[in-house]
């Protein structure tokens, strides 16, 4: 698919805020490898999908007030514990479970990401805007060489995306109007929520986010300011 500019930006962007899981790093491949290394008999694809499928319901429990504020590391562990019997892993030692839960800290970026971020960083402030907690995002960045100017997280705002407090929080942190912040993400629901708060948006194609067996439809959708196949292409479009 050709990279496409959807609409002309109304204000110059100062800050690019990046979704991380799926947009910047390959969570599916990383989790599938982690469980295969620990338990080769387990279907890594199915395990990764099952673990990730609990993500939104767990966050919704916090948002409804059923749970107090909870870091994603803790939610990941709750979800992990709940799916262990499904894969015959209920007898794994605690040490192995702790190491497996931290696989989310060790996810690899998509191949072009580091180079693309370095190009974008020359012109814009680049930061995370992830539901991942600060320690997770920091460990991930240090391991993978992700050159963030700033790490922002749901933890900072005590709200998970798509709560408006997250998107508007980025603008507030940098003392900017919302339309001078752009969310960069591979998820149309995330981008739609950001647009509703006045942010500009860039969609990044990640057709293999859910693995090769479940390719995503990455067609352009109306409303996004930019549409690019990857971060290098976005850097081209933005003149970096």
Rosetta silent file (secondary structure, phi, psi, omega in degrees, C-alpha in Angstrom):
SEQUENCE: XXXXXXXXXXXXXXXXXXXXXXXXXXXXXXXXXXXXXXXXXXXXXXXXXXXXXXXXXXXXXXXXXXXXXXXXXXXXXXXXXXXXXXXXXXXXXXXXXXXXXXXXXXXXXXXXXXXXXXXXXXXXXXXXXXXXXXXXXXXXXXXXXXXXXXXXXXXXXXXXXXXXXXXXXXXXXXXXXXXXXXXXXXXXXXXXXXXXXXXXXXXXXXXXXXXXXXXXXXXXXXXXXXXXXXXXXXXXXXXX
SCORE:     score description
SCORE:     0.000 S_00000001
   1 L     0.000  137.543  176.993    0.000    0.000    0.000 S_00000001
   2 L   -72.618  145.426  175.562    1.237    3.477   -0.821 S_00000001
   3 L   -68.256  141.437 -170.551    1.803    5.838    2.071 S_00000001
   4 E  -132.996  130.974  168.080   -1.021    8.314    2.175 S_00000001
   5 E   -88.725  121.563 -173.764   -1.509   11.764    3.596 S_00000001
   6 L   -83.564  -54.837  178.885   -5.163   11.824    4.648 S_00000001
   7 L  -139.627  159.072  179.922   -5.741   15.471    5.568 S_00000001
   8 L   -77.147  133.964  177.882   -3.562   18.545    5.921 S_00000001
   9 L   -65.560  142.954 -176.548   -2.464   19.284    9.476 S_00000001
  10 L   -87.136  -29.014 -178.245   -3.998   22.453   10.900 S_00000001
  11 L  -134.913  148.695  177.233   -1.180   23.312   13.320 S_00000001
  12 L   -65.395  132.966 -179.678    2.515   22.468   13.360 S_00000001
  13 L   -80.422  137.365  176.923    3.147   19.421   15.492 S_00000001
  14 L  -106.224  -34.998 -172.889    5.665   19.755   18.304 S_00000001
  15 E  -127.387  132.352  170.264    5.383   16.354   20.028 S_00000001
  16 E  -104.680  119.185  179.143    4.923   12.848   18.652 S_00000001
  17 E  -107.415  126.828 -170.634    3.438   10.529   21.279 S_00000001
  18 E  -108.975  127.046  159.536    3.727    6.830   20.462 S_00000001
  19 L   -61.488  150.941 -174.120    1.582    3.899   21.355 S_00000001
  20 L  -111.183  -57.737 -174.984    4.060    1.117   22.138 S_00000001
  21 E   -69.493  113.634 -178.792    2.587   -2.415   22.143 S_00000001
  22 L    97.784  -38.645 -179.774    2.036   -3.346   18.506 S_00000001
  23 L   -84.343  -48.273 -176.959    3.075    0.032   17.123 S_00000001
  24 L  -100.615  -39.330 -178.000    6.693    0.150   18.297 S_00000001
  25 E  -122.256  153.661 -178.555    7.316   -3.408   19.523 S_00000001
  26 L   -91.226   86.947 -177.844    6.201   -6.847   18.364 S_00000001
  27 H   -65.936  -38.863 -175.961    4.368   -8.138   21.430 S_00000001
  28 H   -63.499  -50.255 -179.909    3.017  -11.245   19.702 S_00000001
  29 H   -62.644  -39.515 -178.833    6.363  -12.511   18.470 S_00000001
  30 H   -66.802  -43.974 -179.323    8.071  -11.717   21.761 S_00000001
  31 H   -70.569  -39.651  178.187    5.522  -13.454   23.968 S_00000001
  32 H   -60.391  -42.020  178.916    5.278  -16.464   21.649 S_00000001
  33 H   -67.074  -40.395 -176.955    9.061  -16.909   21.799 S_00000001
  34 H   -61.699  -43.639 -178.262    9.172  -16.466   25.559 S_00000001
  35 H   -74.606  -33.108  178.657    6.667  -19.223   26.271 S_00000001
  36 H   -65.879  -36.984  177.380    8.177  -21.541   23.649 S_00000001
  37 H   -66.706  -35.675 -177.673   11.589  -21.207   25.299 S_00000001
  38 H   -82.635  -39.057 -176.032   10.091  -21.995   28.696 S_00000001
  39 L  -140.720   84.839 -173.420    7.584  -24.665   27.641 S_00000001
  40 L   -58.387  -20.577 -178.659    8.248  -25.938   24.093 S_00000001
  41 L   -75.745  -13.105 -175.573    5.084  -28.044   24.119 S_00000001
  42 L   -85.585  140.849  173.958    2.874  -24.934   24.254 S_00000001
  43 L   -71.845  105.203 -175.844    1.452  -23.308   21.098 S_00000001
  44 H   -61.979  -37.902  179.248    3.221  -19.947   21.306 S_00000001
  45 H   -62.003  -49.497 -178.429    0.796  -18.238   18.937 S_00000001
  46 H   -64.864  -38.472 -178.882   -2.254  -19.310   20.931 S_00000001
  47 H   -65.581  -45.418  179.559   -0.605  -18.445   24.238 S_00000001
  48 H   -60.612  -43.706 -179.726    0.344  -14.922   23.117 S_00000001
  49 H   -66.135  -39.241 -179.879   -3.168  -14.252   21.849 S_00000001
  50 H   -66.179  -42.544 -179.773   -4.768  -15.607   25.016 S_00000001
  51 H   -63.895  -46.199 -178.415   -2.570  -13.489   27.271 S_00000001
  52 H   -67.097  -30.151 -176.933   -3.193  -10.341   25.236 S_00000001
  53 H   -66.138  -21.483  178.140   -6.952  -10.980   25.067 S_00000001
  54 H   -83.487   -5.670 -172.761   -7.193  -10.431   28.816 S_00000001
  55 H   -63.769  -54.905 -177.977   -5.611   -6.986   28.593 S_00000001
  56 H   -65.683  -47.279  177.671   -8.677   -4.870   27.860 S_00000001
  57 H   -58.069  -37.317  179.693  -11.038   -6.676   30.281 S_00000001
  58 H   -66.177  -43.171  177.761   -8.479   -6.321   33.077 S_00000001
  59 H   -64.087  -36.728  179.716   -8.108   -2.582   32.474 S_00000001
  60 H   -63.964  -31.842  176.113  -11.877   -2.211   32.373 S_00000001
  61 H   -62.404  -39.141  176.901  -12.091   -3.680   35.886 S_00000001
  62 H   -67.883  -45.198 -177.057   -9.852   -0.853   37.083 S_00000001
  63 H   -65.060  -29.052  177.218  -11.786    1.767   35.129 S_00000001
  64 L   -82.445   -8.302 -179.751  -15.069    0.519   36.632 S_00000001
  65 L    89.168    4.803  177.542  -13.610    0.744   40.123 S_00000001
  66 L   -68.926  -31.019  174.385  -13.647   -3.018   40.794 S_00000001
  67 L  -121.574  148.654  171.227   -9.877   -2.800   41.286 S_00000001
  68 L   -70.824  178.731  179.622   -7.849    0.121   42.560 S_00000001
  69 L   -55.121  129.656 -172.692   -5.194    1.670   40.349 S_00000001
  70 L  -135.669  130.421  177.736   -3.083   -1.244   39.092 S_00000001
  71 L   -69.895  152.205  179.893    0.104   -1.246   37.039 S_00000001
  72 H   -60.660  -34.582  175.402    0.112   -3.176   33.783 S_00000001
  73 H   -55.213  -41.734 -179.583    2.832   -5.453   35.173 S_00000001
  74 H   -71.784  -39.390  176.985    0.364   -6.507   37.864 S_00000001
  75 H   -64.862  -41.274  177.506   -2.508   -6.877   35.406 S_00000001
  76 H   -58.199  -40.269 -179.742   -0.303   -8.976   33.137 S_00000001
  77 H   -68.429  -39.228  176.928    0.440  -11.293   36.062 S_00000001
  78 H   -60.847  -43.211  179.938   -3.253  -11.593   36.948 S_00000001
  79 H   -66.651  -44.104  179.076   -4.067  -12.522   33.356 S_00000001
  80 H   -56.027  -49.567 -179.369   -1.135  -14.940   33.186 S_00000001
  81 H   -58.511  -34.832 -176.604   -2.264  -16.754   36.327 S_00000001
  82 H   -72.965  -26.534 -176.360   -5.772  -17.060   34.894 S_00000001
  83 H   -98.746   -7.158 -177.657   -4.666  -18.717   31.620 S_00000001
  84 L   -54.978  -46.567 -179.788   -2.046  -21.131   33.014 S_00000001
  85 H   -61.464  -32.118 -179.953   -4.500  -24.058   33.413 S_00000001
  86 H   -59.119  -29.908 -177.012   -5.680  -23.600   29.827 S_00000001
  87 H  -111.876   14.049  177.859   -2.160  -24.475   28.656 S_00000001
  88 L    67.569   30.220 -174.758   -1.300  -27.029   31.340 S_00000001
  89 L  -112.232   16.262 -174.211    1.141  -24.678   33.029 S_00000001
  90 L   -65.815  -14.796 -178.550   -0.427  -24.390   36.474 S_00000001
  91 L  -101.874   11.339  177.930    2.570  -26.120   38.086 S_00000001
  92 L   -62.076  139.533  177.491    5.248  -23.751   36.767 S_00000001
  93 L   -62.728  151.129 -179.022    7.601  -22.570   39.523 S_00000001
  94 H   -57.902  -38.129  179.589    7.109  -19.033   40.780 S_00000001
  95 H   -60.600  -41.164  178.291   10.549  -18.020   39.544 S_00000001
  96 H   -66.411  -38.632  179.789    9.618  -19.059   36.006 S_00000001
  97 H   -65.523  -40.592  178.176    6.330  -17.181   36.225 S_00000001
  98 H   -63.466  -42.482  178.805    8.069  -14.009   37.323 S_00000001
  99 H   -65.387  -40.862  179.447   10.538  -14.280   34.458 S_00000001
 100 H   -64.787  -41.363 -179.759    7.745  -14.978   31.983 S_00000001
 101 H   -62.443  -31.596  179.537    5.746  -11.977   33.172 S_00000001
 102 H   -81.074    2.470  173.670    8.753   -9.777   32.551 S_00000001
 103 H   -59.388  -27.946  177.984    8.842  -10.900   28.910 S_00000001
 104 H   -65.867  -21.837  176.331    6.755   -7.777   28.271 S_00000001
 105 H   -79.559  -16.250 -170.532    9.830   -5.755   29.319 S_00000001
 106 H  -112.387   21.072 -177.446   11.969   -7.563   26.737 S_00000001
 107 L   -70.693  142.955  179.934    9.919   -7.145   23.568 S_00000001
 108 L   -86.313  144.222  173.817   11.803   -6.412   20.363 S_00000001
 109 E   -72.842  157.453  170.599   11.002   -3.374   18.207 S_00000001
 110 L   -60.906  155.969 -167.742    9.857   -3.805   14.642 S_00000001
 111 L   -55.257  -35.940 -173.799   12.891   -3.777   12.303 S_00000001
 112 L   -93.109   -2.526 -166.141   12.772   -0.119   11.219 S_00000001
 113 H   -63.061  -50.061 -175.592   11.734    1.399   14.525 S_00000001
 114 H   -60.780  -46.195  179.013   15.029    2.523   16.057 S_00000001
 115 H   -63.575  -40.270  179.638   16.214    4.152   12.835 S_00000001
 116 H   -65.427  -42.612  178.915   12.794    5.734   12.287 S_00000001
 117 H   -63.803  -39.188  179.544   12.621    7.139   15.809 S_00000001
 118 H   -63.437  -37.448  176.734   16.093    8.633   15.484 S_00000001
 119 H   -67.433  -46.067 -178.600   15.038   10.446   12.326 S_00000001
 120 H   -64.724  -33.590 -178.441   11.797   11.704   13.861 S_00000001
 121 H   -64.389  -26.105  179.946   13.636   12.787   17.011 S_00000001
 122 L   -64.983  -26.554 -175.936   15.702   15.276   15.001 S_00000001
 123 L  -112.070  -29.424 -173.428   12.614   17.391   14.336 S_00000001
 124 L  -124.139  156.668  162.307   10.120   16.489   17.064 S_00000001
 125 E   -72.909  130.282  179.495   10.013   15.659   20.743 S_00000001
 126 E  -118.410  132.655 -178.911    9.230   11.941   20.832 S_00000001
 127 E  -143.958  163.248  172.624    7.655   10.233   23.824 S_00000001
 128 E   -83.438  151.731  162.826    5.681    7.159   24.722 S_00000001
 129 E  -139.320   89.241 -170.292    1.990    7.243   25.514 S_00000001
 130 E  -128.789  153.442  170.677    1.371    3.684   26.608 S_00000001
 131 L   -75.730  -12.233  175.192   -0.716    1.820   29.125 S_00000001
 132 L   -62.669  148.966 -179.546    2.508    0.073   30.078 S_00000001
 133 L   -79.580  166.667 -170.979    3.993    1.173   33.392 S_00000001
 134 H   -62.767  -43.690  179.867    7.116    3.309   33.647 S_00000001
 135 H   -61.257  -45.073  178.886    9.492    0.528   34.743 S_00000001
 136 H   -57.657  -50.267 -176.399    8.325   -1.721   31.906 S_00000001
 137 H   -66.719  -34.185  179.243    8.746    1.016   29.285 S_00000001
 138 H   -69.781  -46.236  177.939   12.134    2.046   30.686 S_00000001
 139 H   -61.666  -41.859  178.853   13.520   -1.498   30.701 S_00000001
 140 H   -60.754  -46.629 -177.832   12.186   -2.041   27.191 S_00000001
 141 H   -64.588  -41.868 -178.719   13.759    1.180   25.908 S_00000001
 142 H   -65.049  -43.192 -178.970   17.134    0.481   27.507 S_00000001
 143 H   -66.527  -41.945 -171.501   17.294   -3.065   26.128 S_00000001
 144 H   -94.200   -6.525 -178.813   16.125   -2.157   22.629 S_00000001
 145 L    73.005   32.277  179.120   17.848    1.221   22.257 S_00000001
 146 L   -77.698  120.301 -167.771   14.607    3.161   21.840 S_00000001
 147 L   -89.636   50.964 -177.506   15.687    6.834   21.891 S_00000001
 148 L   -62.067  143.805  168.025   12.727    8.434   23.672 S_00000001
 149 L   -77.853  -27.990 -174.560   13.009   12.029   24.846 S_00000001
 150 E  -158.150  143.174  174.873   10.469   11.263   27.559 S_00000001
 151 E  -108.343  112.919  173.630    8.535    8.245   28.849 S_00000001
 152 E  -112.668  145.435 -170.351    4.879    8.977   29.570 S_00000001
 153 E  -146.883  159.971  170.141    2.555    6.259   30.742 S_00000001
 154 H   -52.180  -30.685  179.585   -0.908    5.622   32.058 S_00000001
 155 H   -59.176  -35.336 -179.863    0.912    5.409   35.373 S_00000001
 156 H   -65.060  -39.154 -173.226    1.644    9.162   35.182 S_00000001
 157 H  -100.191   -5.085 -174.532   -2.021   10.052   34.720 S_00000001
 158 L    49.929   44.894  177.037   -3.584    7.179   36.714 S_00000001
 159 L  -155.328  139.192  176.082   -5.787    6.569   33.686 S_00000001
 160 L   -93.132  145.989  166.660   -5.590    4.069   30.859 S_00000001
 161 L   -57.774  139.935   13.594   -6.122    4.927   27.233 S_00000001
 162 L   -97.596   29.955  175.788   -8.666    5.720   25.865 S_00000001
 163 L   -60.720  131.674  179.265   -9.398    7.971   28.840 S_00000001
 164 H   -55.444  -25.323 -179.720   -9.067   11.597   27.637 S_00000001
 165 H   -59.109  -27.712 -179.402   -6.791   12.276   30.623 S_00000001
 166 H   -73.780  -51.729 -177.187   -4.012   10.380   28.846 S_00000001
 167 H   -66.550  -47.164  178.935   -4.078   12.238   25.531 S_00000001
 168 H   -68.398  -25.839  177.235   -4.690   15.644   27.068 S_00000001
 169 H   -62.890  -36.839  177.721   -2.080   14.819   29.686 S_00000001
 170 H   -61.911  -46.629  178.709    0.639   14.790   27.025 S_00000001
 171 H   -60.401  -40.178 -179.330   -0.374   18.275   25.898 S_00000001
 172 H   -67.001  -42.307  179.840   -0.418   19.446   29.499 S_00000001
 173 H   -57.352  -41.785 -176.138    3.019   17.988   30.272 S_00000001
 174 L   -96.506    6.203  177.439    4.536   19.883   27.341 S_00000001
 175 L    54.183   51.331 -178.535    2.351   22.995   27.794 S_00000001
 176 L  -126.940  153.366  167.020    0.954   22.751   24.286 S_00000001
 177 L   -65.723  152.170 -174.535   -2.481   22.936   22.711 S_00000001
 178 H   -58.044  -33.851 -175.695   -3.762   19.463   21.896 S_00000001
 179 H   -77.453    3.073  171.768   -3.505   19.983   18.138 S_00000001
 180 H  -103.280   10.640  173.331    0.267   20.380   18.408 S_00000001
 181 E  -114.982  137.992  176.783    0.551   16.819   19.695 S_00000001
 182 E  -121.227  127.365  171.226    0.277   13.828   17.364 S_00000001
 183 E   -85.788  131.267  176.636   -0.494   10.292   18.468 S_00000001
 184 E  -111.764  119.113 -172.833    1.319    7.667   16.407 S_00000001
 185 E  -155.157  159.911  177.455   -0.363    4.278   16.668 S_00000001
 186 L  -103.490   17.157 -174.678   -1.278    1.078   14.863 S_00000001
 187 L  -131.105  119.305 -175.325   -4.784    1.002   16.381 S_00000001
 188 H   -66.791  -29.988  179.426   -7.686    2.955   14.952 S_00000001
 189 H   -68.630  -39.091  176.219   -9.623    3.016   18.223 S_00000001
 190 H   -61.656  -46.409 -178.728   -6.677    4.631   20.006 S_00000001
 191 H   -64.887  -39.797  179.118   -6.324    7.189   17.221 S_00000001
 192 H   -63.161  -40.305  178.643  -10.052    7.976   17.212 S_00000001
 193 H   -65.276  -38.194  177.823   -9.967    8.654   20.953 S_00000001
 194 H   -65.987  -42.612  178.428   -6.962   10.949   20.481 S_00000001
 195 H   -61.495  -37.407  179.321   -8.700   12.858   17.678 S_00000001
 196 H   -63.039  -20.733  177.136  -11.731   13.357   19.905 S_00000001
 197 L   -95.362    1.353  176.613   -9.386   15.192   22.277 S_00000001
 198 L    97.236    2.396  179.307   -8.043   17.396   19.496 S_00000001
 199 L   -77.651  154.278  165.962   -4.773   15.608   18.758 S_00000001
 200 E   -79.970  162.669 -173.998   -3.484   14.975   15.270 S_00000001
 201 E  -140.743  145.468  174.785   -3.010   11.306   14.393 S_00000001
 202 E  -130.753  121.716  177.842   -0.732    9.055   12.349 S_00000001
 203 E   -91.346  131.939  178.165   -1.665    5.456   11.601 S_00000001
 204 E  -113.240  126.513 -179.684    1.196    2.980   11.214 S_00000001
 205 L   -72.093  124.215  171.712    0.563   -0.285    9.392 S_00000001
 206 L  -132.802   74.454 -173.516    1.471   -3.343   11.444 S_00000001
 207 L   -61.774  -22.487 -177.345   -0.228   -6.150    9.506 S_00000001
 208 L  -103.700   20.391 -178.478    1.491   -8.875   11.557 S_00000001
 209 L   -54.126  -40.206 -177.659    0.709   -7.465   15.003 S_00000001
 210 L   -98.862   18.295  178.728   -1.351  -10.556   15.879 S_00000001
 211 L    94.980  164.458 -176.076    0.979  -12.963   14.093 S_00000001
 212 H   -65.984  -23.771 -178.907    1.174  -14.311   10.564 S_00000001
 213 H   -79.121  -15.305 -178.478   -1.966  -16.417   11.036 S_00000001
 214 H  -132.867   66.760 -179.412   -4.122  -13.356   11.760 S_00000001
 215 L   -63.895  142.796 -179.414   -3.035  -10.530    9.444 S_00000001
 216 L   -87.295  150.304  166.831   -4.676   -7.174   10.135 S_00000001
 217 L   -77.454  118.533 -177.268   -6.554   -4.998    7.674 S_00000001
 218 L  -113.892   29.391  179.110   -4.354   -1.895    7.516 S_00000001
 219 L   -65.058  147.745  175.914   -6.429    0.126    5.045 S_00000001
 220 L   -60.457  147.388  174.227   -6.517    3.897    5.543 S_00000001
 221 L  -124.824  145.837 -179.211   -9.450    5.278    7.501 S_00000001
 222 L   -60.483  147.504  174.463  -10.861    8.800    7.305 S_00000001
 223 L   107.763  -33.927  179.650   -9.816   11.256    9.953 S_00000001
 224 L   -68.788  141.070  179.339   -6.169   10.369   10.421 S_00000001
 225 L   -70.668  -38.278 -178.536   -3.760   13.149    9.559 S_00000001
 226 E  -137.409  156.324  175.105   -1.204   10.704    8.193 S_00000001
 227 E  -140.212  124.358 -176.979   -1.039    7.054    7.127 S_00000001
 228 E  -140.821  152.034 -178.877    2.315    5.303    6.709 S_00000001
 229 L   -71.774  -29.844  179.603    3.539    1.747    6.283 S_00000001
 230 L  -162.157 -174.710 -174.966    6.172    2.197    9.034 S_00000001
 231 H   -74.612  -28.586  174.732    8.143    4.817   10.967 S_00000001
 232 H   -65.166  -40.198  177.753   10.714    5.352    8.232 S_00000001
 233 H   -67.041  -38.020  176.078    7.873    6.168    5.849 S_00000001
 234 H   -63.096  -40.939  177.257    6.355    8.516    8.419 S_00000001
 235 H   -60.968  -39.228  175.527    9.714   10.256    8.748 S_00000001
 236 H   -59.313  -47.936 -176.847    9.755   10.708    4.962 S_00000001
 237 H   -63.393  -35.938 -176.648    6.277   12.221    5.041 S_00000001
 238 L   -89.832    5.056  174.746    7.130   14.572    7.882 S_00000001
 239 L    74.929   30.623 -178.483   10.338   15.763    6.246 S_00000001
 240 L   -96.577    0.000    0.000   12.749   14.221    8.726 S_00000001
